[in-house]
Amino acid sequence: MQTNPTPPAHTSLVAVGDSFTEGMSDLLPDGSYRGWADVLAARMAARTPGFRYANLAVRGKLIGQIVDEQVDVAAAMKADVVTLVGGLNDTLRPKCDMGRVRGLLTEAVERLAPSCKQLVLMHSPGRQGPVLERFRPRMEELVACVDELAARHGAVVVDLYGAPALADPRLWDVDRLHLTAEGHRRVAEAVWQALGYEPEDTDWHLPMPATLPPGWLARRVADARFARQHLLPWIGRRLTGRSSGDGRPAKRPDLLPYEDLA
């Protein structure tokens, strides 16, 4: 008789990155953000008494800032699992030195991989659309770099870029840059399975059921709202060298028992 493999016994998780890992736009009633890393930590904590969790992610951070501000802190925590997602903000800048991005991502992986039992990297999700399409070659270069580093350092890679579901605009918030709660849930499921846990949703990567698309007028109204509330402020920050994460502390800076943070 075939038996199921023993599930992993991870006792701690540290998440490193930017707004994607911070949890925007999975908004909770109190105004804070949850996100896939929190969902994943809750699942892991439910299996392991005393499970500890830290989330060092801060919105808007470039890969250089992640290396300078988060990587050594995460490495010192000696967690069982470390997740690292970074570099996408760099690829979306008008001017981006991809050689520098690759070098910094390599530096981050080389510091983090020896410090934990399992490093998790990701192919960042990339929804369809004309704005992001111009940056797609950079995003695919980042994907290739992640694969190379994972093979060299024994990291697990979660392929969100190739997941059909995450190309669906219904899984993205009105800012068109961050996932909805359902999008974050699917990412948590993807990482959960990549770490060797029994699947809770084997279809996380599949597209949502088809619905009638919004009409022309509804799309134009949504486009205008997006430009006013999100695109223009984003461009303004780029032109002035500011970031949405300036002065913002890490989400969960200390590796503490999950129940103390929930």
Backbone as numpy.savetxt, mean C-alpha at the origin, in Angstrom:
# Nx Ny Nz CAx CAy CAz Cx Cy Cz
-5.15 -39.48 3.84 -6.00 -38.29 3.84 -5.11 -37.05 3.84
-5.43 -36.10 2.96 -4.64 -34.88 2.87 -5.04 -33.91 3.97
-4.06 -33.29 4.61 -4.33 -32.33 5.67 -3.87 -30.96 5.23
-4.50 -29.94 5.79 -4.11 -28.57 5.47 -2.77 -28.26 6.11
-1.93 -27.50 5.45 -0.64 -27.12 6.06 -0.87 -26.28 7.30
0.11 -26.34 8.20 0.02 -25.54 9.41 0.08 -24.06 9.06
-0.89 -23.27 9.56 -0.87 -21.84 9.23 0.35 -21.16 9.86
0.80 -20.06 9.30 1.96 -19.35 9.84 1.72 -18.91 11.28
2.80 -18.75 12.02 2.72 -18.29 13.41 3.45 -16.96 13.54
3.00 -15.97 12.79 3.62 -14.65 12.87 3.17 -13.94 14.14
4.12 -13.33 14.82 3.80 -12.67 16.09 3.85 -11.15 16.01
4.31 -10.60 14.88 4.42 -9.15 14.79 4.46 -8.71 13.33
4.00 -7.48 13.11 3.92 -6.90 11.77 4.30 -5.43 11.84
5.17 -4.99 10.92 5.50 -3.57 10.77 5.24 -3.18 9.32
4.46 -2.12 9.12 4.13 -1.65 7.79 4.87 -0.35 7.50
5.50 -0.28 6.34 6.32 0.86 5.94 5.79 1.40 4.62
5.66 2.75 4.51 5.22 3.27 3.23 4.59 4.65 3.28
3.65 4.87 2.36 3.02 6.17 2.18 1.51 6.06 2.42
0.71 6.88 1.72 -0.73 6.93 1.97 -1.42 5.61 1.71
-0.91 4.83 0.76 -1.50 3.53 0.46 -1.48 2.63 1.69
-0.37 2.65 2.43 -0.24 1.82 3.63 -0.83 2.50 4.85
-0.87 3.83 4.85 -1.54 4.54 5.94 -3.04 4.22 5.96
-3.61 4.00 4.79 -5.01 3.57 4.74 -5.96 4.52 4.06
-5.48 5.61 3.48 -6.37 6.50 2.76 -6.93 5.73 1.54
-8.23 5.81 1.29 -9.30 6.61 1.84 -10.32 5.73 2.55
-9.85 4.75 3.32 -10.73 3.86 4.09 -11.07 4.57 5.39
-12.05 5.48 5.31 -12.34 6.40 6.41 -13.23 5.75 7.47
-12.85 5.90 8.74 -13.63 5.41 9.86 -14.52 6.53 10.40
-15.55 6.19 11.19 -16.47 7.21 11.70 -15.80 8.32 12.50
-14.67 8.02 13.13 -14.00 9.06 13.94 -13.09 9.96 13.11
-13.06 9.76 11.79 -12.25 10.59 10.93 -10.86 10.06 10.66
-10.48 8.96 11.31 -9.18 8.35 11.06 -9.30 7.37 9.89
-8.16 6.88 9.43 -8.16 5.91 8.34 -7.79 4.53 8.85
-8.44 3.52 8.29 -8.12 2.13 8.61 -7.12 1.62 7.57
-7.56 1.00 6.50 -6.67 0.55 5.44 -6.28 -0.91 5.55
-5.67 -1.41 4.48 -5.38 -2.83 4.36 -4.43 -3.33 5.46
-3.46 -2.52 5.88 -2.50 -2.99 6.89 -3.19 -3.20 8.23
-4.12 -2.31 8.59 -4.87 -2.50 9.83 -5.76 -3.74 9.75
-6.40 -3.94 8.60 -7.25 -5.13 8.41 -6.40 -6.39 8.54
-5.24 -6.39 7.91 -4.35 -7.54 7.98 -3.90 -7.79 9.41
-3.51 -6.73 10.12 -3.05 -6.88 11.51 -4.16 -7.45 12.39
-5.39 -7.00 12.17 -6.51 -7.52 12.97 -6.68 -9.02 12.75
-6.57 -9.45 11.51 -6.69 -10.89 11.22 -5.57 -11.68 11.88
-4.34 -11.18 11.77 -3.21 -11.89 12.35 -3.30 -11.92 13.87
-3.77 -10.81 14.46 -3.91 -10.74 15.92 -4.96 -11.71 16.42
-6.00 -11.94 15.63 -7.05 -12.87 16.03 -6.53 -14.30 16.13
-5.43 -14.60 15.44 -4.86 -15.95 15.46 -3.75 -16.10 16.50
-3.15 -14.98 16.91 -1.94 -15.06 17.73 -2.05 -14.16 18.95
-2.23 -14.70 20.14 -2.27 -13.86 21.35 -0.99 -13.05 21.49
-1.14 -11.79 21.90 0.01 -10.93 22.10 0.61 -10.38 20.82
-0.09 -10.56 19.71 0.41 -10.07 18.42 0.67 -8.57 18.47
1.80 -8.15 17.91 2.20 -6.73 17.95 2.19 -6.14 16.55
1.90 -4.83 16.49 1.72 -4.18 15.19 2.19 -2.73 15.27
2.92 -2.31 14.23 3.28 -0.91 14.06 3.05 -0.53 12.61
2.61 0.70 12.39 2.42 1.20 11.04 3.12 2.56 10.95
4.24 2.58 10.26 5.07 3.78 10.18 4.72 4.66 8.98
3.73 4.27 8.20 3.41 4.96 6.96 2.88 6.37 7.19
3.24 7.26 6.28 2.78 8.65 6.29 2.45 9.04 4.85
1.29 9.61 4.67 0.84 10.02 3.33 1.83 10.97 2.66
1.93 10.85 1.34 2.74 11.78 0.55 4.23 11.50 0.53
4.70 10.49 1.25 6.15 10.29 1.34 6.73 9.71 0.05
7.86 10.28 -0.35 8.63 9.75 -1.46 9.55 8.65 -0.95
10.12 7.86 -1.86 10.92 6.72 -1.43 12.15 7.17 -0.63
12.73 8.33 -0.96 13.85 8.82 -0.18 13.47 9.13 1.25
12.28 9.71 1.44 11.79 10.01 2.80 11.47 8.72 3.55
10.92 7.74 2.86 10.65 6.45 3.50 11.94 5.82 3.99
12.99 5.88 3.16 14.29 5.32 3.56 14.86 6.09 4.76
14.80 7.40 4.71 15.40 8.23 5.76 14.64 8.16 7.08
13.31 8.08 7.01 12.49 8.25 8.20 11.89 6.95 8.76
11.77 5.93 7.94 11.04 4.74 8.38 11.85 3.45 8.40
12.76 3.30 7.45 13.39 2.00 7.25 14.22 1.56 8.45
15.09 2.41 8.97 15.91 2.00 10.12 15.06 1.76 11.35
14.01 2.57 11.52 13.09 2.37 12.65 12.44 1.00 12.56
11.97 0.66 11.35 11.33 -0.64 11.16 12.32 -1.78 11.36
13.52 -1.65 10.83 14.52 -2.71 10.97 14.85 -2.98 12.43
14.90 -1.92 13.23 15.24 -2.08 14.65 14.16 -2.82 15.43
12.96 -2.86 14.91 11.85 -3.53 15.60 11.94 -5.06 15.50
12.69 -5.58 14.53 12.90 -7.03 14.40 11.58 -7.80 14.35
10.66 -7.32 13.55 9.34 -7.95 13.45 9.41 -9.23 12.62
8.43 -10.08 12.80 8.33 -11.28 11.97 8.08 -10.90 10.51
7.15 -9.98 10.31 6.77 -9.58 8.95 6.93 -8.07 8.81
7.55 -7.64 7.72 7.62 -6.22 7.36 7.08 -6.07 5.95
6.17 -5.12 5.77 5.68 -4.80 4.43 6.28 -3.47 4.01
6.72 -3.41 2.76 7.31 -2.19 2.20 6.65 -1.89 0.86
5.99 -0.75 0.79 5.42 -0.28 -0.47 5.81 1.18 -0.62
6.58 1.49 -1.63 7.03 2.87 -1.84 7.55 3.07 -3.24
7.64 4.33 -3.62 8.15 4.67 -4.94 7.09 5.15 -5.90
5.82 4.80 -5.64 4.77 5.20 -6.58 4.60 6.72 -6.59
4.71 7.36 -5.43 4.60 8.83 -5.41 5.68 9.47 -6.27
6.86 8.86 -6.28 7.94 9.39 -7.12 7.58 9.29 -8.60
7.00 8.16 -9.00 6.70 7.96 -10.42 5.63 8.92 -10.91
4.82 9.47 -10.01 3.76 10.38 -10.40 4.21 11.84 -10.43
5.47 12.09 -10.08 6.00 13.46 -10.18 6.34 13.78 -11.63
6.17 15.05 -12.04 6.52 15.41 -13.42 7.96 15.05 -13.77
8.88 15.29 -12.83 10.27 14.93 -13.02 10.62 13.81 -12.04
11.08 12.71 -12.57 11.39 11.56 -11.71 12.65 10.86 -12.25
13.63 10.72 -11.39 14.85 10.00 -11.72 14.66 8.54 -11.31
14.29 7.70 -12.27 13.98 6.31 -11.93 15.22 5.56 -11.47
16.39 5.96 -11.93 17.60 5.33 -11.42 17.75 5.56 -9.93
17.46 6.78 -9.49 17.53 7.10 -8.06 16.46 6.33 -7.29
15.26 6.24 -7.85 14.18 5.49 -7.18 14.58 4.03 -7.01
15.11 3.44 -8.05 15.54 2.04 -7.96 16.63 1.87 -6.91
17.56 2.81 -6.88 18.65 2.73 -5.91 18.16 2.82 -4.47
17.23 3.73 -4.22 16.70 3.90 -2.87 15.85 2.70 -2.46
15.06 2.17 -3.39 14.27 0.99 -3.07 15.18 -0.19 -2.76
16.27 -0.30 -3.50 17.26 -1.35 -3.23 17.85 -1.18 -1.83
18.18 0.04 -1.48 18.72 0.32 -0.15 17.73 -0.08 0.94
16.46 0.24 0.74 15.43 -0.10 1.73 15.33 -1.61 1.90
15.29 -2.34 0.80 15.16 -3.80 0.86 16.40 -4.42 1.52
17.57 -3.91 1.19 18.79 -4.47 1.76 18.87 -4.26 3.27
18.26 -3.20 3.77 18.25 -2.97 5.22 17.15 -3.79 5.91
16.02 -3.91 5.26 14.87 -4.55 5.91 14.90 -6.07 5.85
15.32 -6.62 4.73 15.26 -8.08 4.57 15.98 -8.85 5.68
17.19 -8.45 6.09 17.86 -9.22 7.15 17.24 -9.02 8.53
16.38 -8.02 8.69 15.86 -7.67 10.02 14.58 -8.41 10.38
13.98 -9.12 9.42 12.69 -9.75 9.68 12.69 -11.17 9.14
11.66 -11.91 9.55 11.54 -13.28 9.04 10.99 -13.29 7.62
10.10 -12.33 7.32 9.52 -12.27 5.98 9.27 -10.84 5.55
9.92 -10.43 4.48 9.68 -9.13 3.88 8.64 -9.28 2.78
7.68 -8.38 2.76 6.62 -8.39 1.74 6.73 -7.13 0.90
6.85 -7.31 -0.41 6.86 -6.21 -1.36 5.60 -6.31 -2.22
5.28 -5.23 -2.92 4.07 -5.24 -3.75 4.30 -4.56 -5.08
3.56 -5.03 -6.08 3.34 -4.27 -7.30 2.17 -3.35 -7.00
2.41 -2.07 -6.89 1.35 -1.13 -6.54 0.21 -1.19 -7.56
-1.03 -1.07 -7.10 -2.15 -1.10 -8.05 -2.13 0.14 -8.94
-2.53 -0.01 -10.18 -2.58 1.12 -11.10 -3.89 1.13 -11.86
-4.82 1.96 -11.45 -6.11 2.01 -12.13 -5.95 2.60 -13.53
-6.95 2.38 -14.37 -6.92 2.89 -15.73 -7.30 4.37 -15.75
-6.88 5.07 -16.80 -7.26 6.46 -16.94 -6.17 7.27 -17.60
-6.50 8.36 -18.26 -5.51 9.13 -19.00 -4.46 9.80 -18.14
-4.82 10.18 -16.91 -3.85 10.86 -16.05 -2.71 9.91 -15.68
-3.07 8.69 -15.25 -2.05 7.74 -14.84 -1.37 7.07 -16.03
-2.03 7.06 -17.19 -1.48 6.36 -18.34 -0.12 6.92 -18.75
0.07 8.22 -18.62 1.34 8.83 -19.01 2.50 8.38 -18.10
2.15 7.91 -16.88 3.18 7.47 -15.94 3.37 5.95 -15.94
2.62 5.25 -16.79 2.63 3.79 -16.74 4.01 3.18 -17.01
4.81 3.70 -17.95 6.15 3.11 -18.13 6.99 3.16 -16.86
6.89 4.25 -16.10 7.63 4.33 -14.83 7.10 3.29 -13.84
5.77 3.15 -13.78 5.18 2.19 -12.85 5.63 0.78 -13.18
5.71 0.47 -14.47 6.14 -0.87 -14.86 7.63 -1.08 -14.61
8.42 -0.01 -14.69 9.82 -0.10 -14.32 9.96 -0.37 -12.82
9.09 0.23 -12.03 9.08 -0.02 -10.58 8.70 -1.47 -10.29
7.73 -1.99 -11.02 7.33 -3.40 -10.87 8.51 -4.33 -11.14
9.23 -4.06 -12.21 10.38 -4.90 -12.56 11.45 -4.84 -11.47
11.66 -3.67 -10.91 12.65 -3.52 -9.83 12.24 -4.33 -8.61
10.96 -4.27 -8.26 10.45 -5.03 -7.12 10.70 -6.52 -7.32
10.41 -7.02 -8.52 10.60 -8.45 -8.80 12.06 -8.85 -8.66
12.95 -8.02 -9.17 14.38 -8.31 -9.08 14.86 -8.35 -7.63
14.42 -7.38 -6.84 14.83 -7.32 -5.44 14.25 -8.48 -4.64
13.01 -8.84 -4.92 12.38 -9.96 -4.22 13.12 -11.26 -4.48
13.50 -11.49 -5.74 14.22 -12.71 -6.08 15.58 -12.76 -5.39
16.20 -11.60 -5.25 17.54 -11.54 -4.67 17.51 -11.70 -3.15
16.42 -11.24 -2.51 16.40 -11.19 -1.05 15.32 -12.07 -0.41
14.67 -12.91 -1.19 13.70 -13.84 -0.63 12.43 -13.19 -0.14
12.06 -12.06 -0.72 10.83 -11.37 -0.32 9.62 -11.96 -1.06
8.48 -11.86 -0.43 7.21 -12.22 -1.07 6.72 -11.01 -1.86
6.21 -11.24 -3.06 5.65 -10.17 -3.88 4.14 -10.38 -4.02
3.40 -9.33 -3.73 1.95 -9.34 -3.92 1.64 -8.53 -5.17
1.07 -9.19 -6.17 0.84 -8.52 -7.46 -0.53 -7.85 -7.48
-0.55 -6.57 -7.11 -1.78 -5.79 -7.18 -1.92 -5.11 -8.55
-0.80 -4.84 -9.17 -0.80 -4.17 -10.47 -1.54 -5.01 -11.52
-1.38 -6.33 -11.41 -1.99 -7.23 -12.39 -3.36 -7.74 -11.99
-3.92 -7.26 -10.88 -5.23 -7.74 -10.42 -6.33 -6.99 -11.16
-7.16 -7.69 -11.95 -8.22 -7.01 -12.70 -9.15 -6.19 -11.83
-9.44 -6.66 -10.62 -10.40 -5.96 -9.75 -9.93 -4.54 -9.44
-8.62 -4.37 -9.27 -8.11 -3.08 -8.83 -7.97 -2.07 -9.97
-8.36 -2.48 -11.18 -8.48 -1.52 -12.27 -9.89 -0.94 -12.36
-10.79 -1.42 -11.51 -12.18 -0.98 -11.51 -12.30 0.35 -10.77
-12.79 1.41 -11.43 -12.89 2.72 -10.75 -13.80 2.70 -9.53
-14.67 1.70 -9.41 -15.55 1.63 -8.24 -14.81 1.27 -6.97
-13.58 0.77 -7.11 -12.78 0.44 -5.94 -11.83 1.58 -5.56
-12.00 2.73 -6.21 -11.15 3.89 -5.94 -12.01 5.05 -5.44
-11.44 5.80 -4.52 -12.16 6.93 -3.94 -12.30 8.05 -4.98
-13.04 9.10 -4.62 -13.29 10.19 -5.54 -12.01 10.94 -5.90
-10.94 10.80 -5.11 -9.68 11.46 -5.46 -8.92 10.71 -6.55
-9.38 9.48 -6.87 -8.83 8.66 -7.95 -7.38 8.22 -7.70
-6.91 8.40 -6.48 -5.56 7.99 -6.12 -5.52 6.96 -5.00
-6.63 6.85 -4.24 -6.65 5.97 -3.08 -7.84 5.01 -3.14
-7.63 3.83 -2.59 -8.65 2.79 -2.63 -9.78 3.06 -1.64
-10.95 2.54 -1.97 -12.08 2.54 -1.04 -11.86 1.47 0.03
-12.78 1.39 0.97 -12.71 0.35 2.00 -12.70 -1.04 1.37
-13.52 -1.25 0.35 -13.55 -2.56 -0.31 -12.23 -2.83 -1.03
-11.64 -1.81 -1.62 -10.33 -2.00 -2.24 -9.28 -2.39 -1.23
-9.28 -1.72 -0.08 -8.31 -2.06 0.97 -8.55 -3.47 1.51
-9.81 -3.87 1.61 -10.10 -5.24 2.08 -9.50 -6.26 1.14
-9.60 -6.00 -0.15 -9.05 -6.93 -1.13 -7.52 -6.98 -1.06
-6.90 -5.86 -0.83 -5.44 -5.85 -0.67 -5.04 -6.66 0.56
-5.75 -6.46 1.67 -5.45 -7.23 2.89 -5.57 -8.73 2.61
-6.58 -9.11 1.86 -6.76 -10.53 1.51 -5.59 -11.02 0.67
-5.13 -10.21 -0.27 -4.01 -10.60 -1.11 -2.75 -10.83 -0.30
-2.46 -9.94 0.64 -1.27 -10.10 1.48 -1.44 -11.29 2.42
-2.62 -11.44 2.97 -2.95 -12.58 3.84 -2.61 -13.90 3.15
-3.06 -14.06 1.91 -2.80 -15.29 1.18 -1.33 -15.43 0.82
-0.68 -14.32 0.46 0.74 -14.37 0.11 1.60 -14.83 1.29
1.14 -14.55 2.50 1.88 -14.95 3.70 1.61 -16.41 4.08
0.71 -17.07 3.36 0.48 -18.49 3.59 -0.74 -18.83 4.40
-1.59 -17.85 4.69 -2.80 -18.13 5.45 -3.89 -18.68 4.54
-4.82 -19.42 5.16 -5.94 -19.99 4.41 -6.80 -18.86 3.84
-7.10 -18.90 2.54 -7.88 -17.82 1.93 -9.25 -17.64 2.58
-9.64 -16.39 2.74 -11.00 -16.07 3.16 -11.83 -15.60 1.97
-11.15 -15.17 0.91 -11.82 -14.73 -0.31 -10.93 -15.09 -1.49
-11.20 -16.22 -2.12 -10.36 -16.68 -3.22 -10.55 -15.81 -4.47
-11.61 -15.01 -4.50 -11.91 -14.20 -5.68 -11.56 -12.73 -5.51
-10.68 -12.40 -4.57 -10.38 -11.00 -4.29 -9.91 -10.25 -5.53
-9.22 -10.97 -6.44 -8.62 -10.34 -7.60 -9.58 -10.20 -8.78
-10.76 -10.80 -8.68 -11.69 -10.80 -9.79 -12.50 -9.50 -9.82
-12.92 -9.08 -11.01 -13.69 -7.84 -11.12 -15.01 -7.92 -10.37
-15.51 -6.78 -9.94 -16.83 -6.70 -9.32 -17.89 -6.95 -10.38
-19.11 -7.36 -9.96 -20.18 -7.56 -10.92 -20.45 -6.28 -11.72
-20.75 -6.47 -12.99 -20.97 -5.32 -13.87 -22.21 -4.54 -13.47
-22.13 -3.24 -13.60 -23.28 -2.35 -13.38 -23.33 -1.35 -14.53
-24.46 -0.69 -14.67 -24.56 0.33 -15.70 -23.61 1.48 -15.39
-22.82 1.91 -16.36 -21.91 3.04 -16.11 -22.69 4.32 -15.91
-22.13 5.28 -15.19 -22.82 6.57 -15.01 -22.98 7.28 -16.35
-24.00 8.11 -16.45 -24.25 8.83 -17.68 -23.25 9.95 -17.92
-23.33 10.56 -19.11 -22.38 11.59 -19.50 -22.37 12.75 -18.51
-23.54 13.23 -18.11 -23.61 14.38 -17.21 -23.02 14.04 -15.85
-23.34 12.85 -15.33 -22.80 12.43 -14.03 -21.27 12.35 -14.08
-20.72 11.88 -15.20 -19.26 11.78 -15.34 -18.63 13.16 -15.37
-19.27 14.09 -16.07 -18.71 15.45 -16.15 -18.75 16.14 -14.79
-19.84 15.94 -14.04 -19.93 16.52 -12.71 -18.85 15.93 -11.80
-18.65 14.62 -11.90 -17.62 13.96 -11.09 -16.23 14.46 -11.48
-16.00 14.66 -12.79 -14.70 15.16 -13.25 -14.43 16.56 -12.70
-15.46 17.41 -12.73 -15.29 18.77 -12.24 -15.01 18.78 -10.74
-15.71 17.94 -9.98 -15.51 17.86 -8.53 -14.10 17.34 -8.22
-13.69 16.33 -8.98 -12.34 15.77 -8.80 -11.28 16.83 -9.05
-11.42 17.59 -10.13 -10.42 18.62 -10.46 -10.37 19.69 -9.38
-11.53 20.13 -8.89 -11.58 21.21 -7.90 -11.07 20.75 -6.54
-11.49 19.58 -6.10 -11.20 19.15 -4.73 -9.88 18.41 -4.60
-9.40 17.80 -5.68 -8.24 16.93 -5.54 -7.11 17.24 -6.52
-7.42 17.35 -7.81 -6.36 17.53 -8.79 -5.64 18.86 -8.64
-6.38 19.96 -8.53 -5.74 21.28 -8.42 -4.93 21.42 -7.13
-5.45 20.98 -5.97 -4.61 21.03 -4.76 -3.35 20.16 -4.89
-3.49 19.00 -5.55 -2.34 18.11 -5.74 -1.28 18.81 -6.60
-1.72 19.44 -7.69 -0.79 20.18 -8.55 -0.14 21.32 -7.77
-0.94 22.02 -6.96 -0.40 23.11 -6.16 0.69 22.66 -5.22
0.51 21.51 -4.59 1.55 20.99 -3.69 2.81 20.63 -4.47
2.64 20.06 -5.67 3.80 19.71 -6.48 4.60 20.95 -6.85
3.89 22.01 -7.24 4.56 23.23 -7.70 5.28 23.96 -6.57
4.79 23.81 -5.35 5.38 24.52 -4.21 6.27 23.63 -3.37
6.44 22.37 -3.77 7.32 21.47 -3.04 6.76 21.01 -1.72
5.44 21.12 -1.54 4.82 20.68 -0.30 4.27 19.26 -0.45
3.96 18.62 0.68 3.40 17.28 0.69 2.25 17.22 1.68
1.28 16.37 1.39 0.15 16.19 2.31 0.60 15.59 3.64
1.80 15.01 3.68 2.30 14.41 4.91 3.25 15.28 5.70
3.48 16.51 5.25 4.41 17.39 5.97 3.99 17.58 7.42
4.89 17.28 8.34 4.63 17.47 9.77 3.74 16.41 10.39
3.35 15.41 9.63 2.44 14.39 10.15 3.24 13.22 10.73
2.91 12.77 11.93 3.65 11.65 12.53 3.24 10.31 11.92
4.00 9.29 12.20 3.66 7.94 11.76 2.32 7.52 12.35
1.62 6.68 11.63 0.28 6.27 12.03 0.29 5.52 13.37
1.13 4.51 13.49 1.29 3.73 14.73 2.79 3.54 14.94
3.45 4.47 15.61 4.91 4.51 15.60 5.61 3.43 16.42
4.89 2.79 17.32 5.53 1.82 18.22 4.98 0.42 17.97
5.85 -0.57 18.11 5.45 -1.97 17.95 4.86 -2.45 19.27
3.54 -2.37 19.35 2.82 -2.68 20.59 1.77 -3.76 20.33
1.31 -4.43 21.41 0.22 -5.39 21.23 -0.95 -4.78 20.49
-1.52 -5.52 19.56 -2.57 -4.98 18.72 -3.75 -4.45 19.52
-4.13 -5.14 20.59 -5.30 -4.72 21.35 -5.08 -3.35 22.01
-3.83 -2.95 22.21 -3.56 -1.62 22.78 -3.77 -0.52 21.76
-3.86 -0.92 20.48 -3.97 0.08 19.41 -5.32 0.04 18.72
-6.05 -1.02 18.91 -7.29 -1.20 18.17 -8.34 -0.20 18.61
